[in-house]
Amino acid sequence: MKKSDIYEVAIKVLGIYLLVADISKLPNLLTFIGNHVSSSAEQPAEQGNLLLVNGLNFIFLIVLAILLIAGTKRITRWITSESDYQENAKLFAERKVIYEISLVIIGGLLLVGTIPDFLYHLYTLANANEQSNIVSAGAKIFIGIMTVAFAKRIGAYFAK
């Protein structure tokens, strides 16, 4: 494996992390939009601005993640020198295995960060706001489980 290959793996792992992290924020954004639309006459202008900022942030991070994943080779060419394509570097594993490990770590962090909130909101279930938090946390847990469960398939796809 060449030194430039390590750069490619690192850039792609960053893109995968941004993609999973941004997708995991989607349920919260949809809940926020649903709450904003249902009570838009009662909400001040700051809530509308917050909705706009959150929506633009989501779109920006998705675009950035896709650019990092799709443009890995081009970005690597920009940040590496000619010697990086000739120097050999030893890694403990191949690309596919590194992607799998990264996906398991990313999914695991998402699960570990979300399960306590989910359990708390489930315990204090009292109003509609808590129900939307439970749905959001449940969706995040689902995304985390899917990321961990399908790490081999996703890793093989990104290793191509």
Long-range contacts (C-beta under 8 A, 24 or more apart in sequence): 1-88, 1-89, 1-90, 1-91, 1-94, 2-84, 2-85, 2-86, 2-87, 2-88, 2-89, 3-80, 3-83, 3-84, 3-85, 3-87, 3-88, 3-89, 4-76, 4-80, 4-84, 4-85, 5-89, 5-95, 6-89, 6-91, 7-76, 7-79, 7-80, 7-84, 8-72, 8-73, 8-76, 9-95, 9-98, 9-99, 11-68, 11-72, 11-75, 11-76, 12-68, 12-69, 12-72, 12-99, 12-158, 13-98, 13-99, 13-102, 14-68, 15-64, 15-65, 15-66, 15-67, 15-68, 15-69, 15-72, 16-65, 16-69, 16-99, 16-102, 16-103, 16-106, 16-154, 16-158, 17-102, 17-106, 18-61, 18-64, 18-65, 18-68, 19-62, 19-65, 19-66, 19-69, 20-103, 20-106, 20-107, 20-110, 20-143, 20-147, 21-61, 21-106, 21-110, 22-58, 22-61, 22-62, 22-65, 23-143, 24-110, 24-114, 24-139, 24-140, 24-143, 24-144, 25-58, 26-58, 26-139, 27-135, 27-136, 27-137, 27-139, 27-140, 28-136, 29-54, 29-55, 29-58, 30-136, 31-132, 31-133, 31-135, 31-136, 34-132, 35-129, 35-132, 69-158, 94-159, 95-158, 95-159, 96-155, 96-156, 96-159, 97-155, 98-155, 99-151, 99-154, 99-155, 99-156, 99-158, 99-159, 100-151, 100-152, 100-154, 100-155, 102-155, 103-147, 103-148, 103-150, 103-151, 103-154, 103-155, 104-147, 104-148, 104-151, 106-147, 107-143, 107-144, 107-145, 107-146, 107-147, 107-148, 107-151, 108-144, 108-148, 110-140, 110-141, 110-143, 110-144, 110-147, 111-141, 111-144, 111-145, 111-148, 114-140, 114-141, 114-144, 115-141
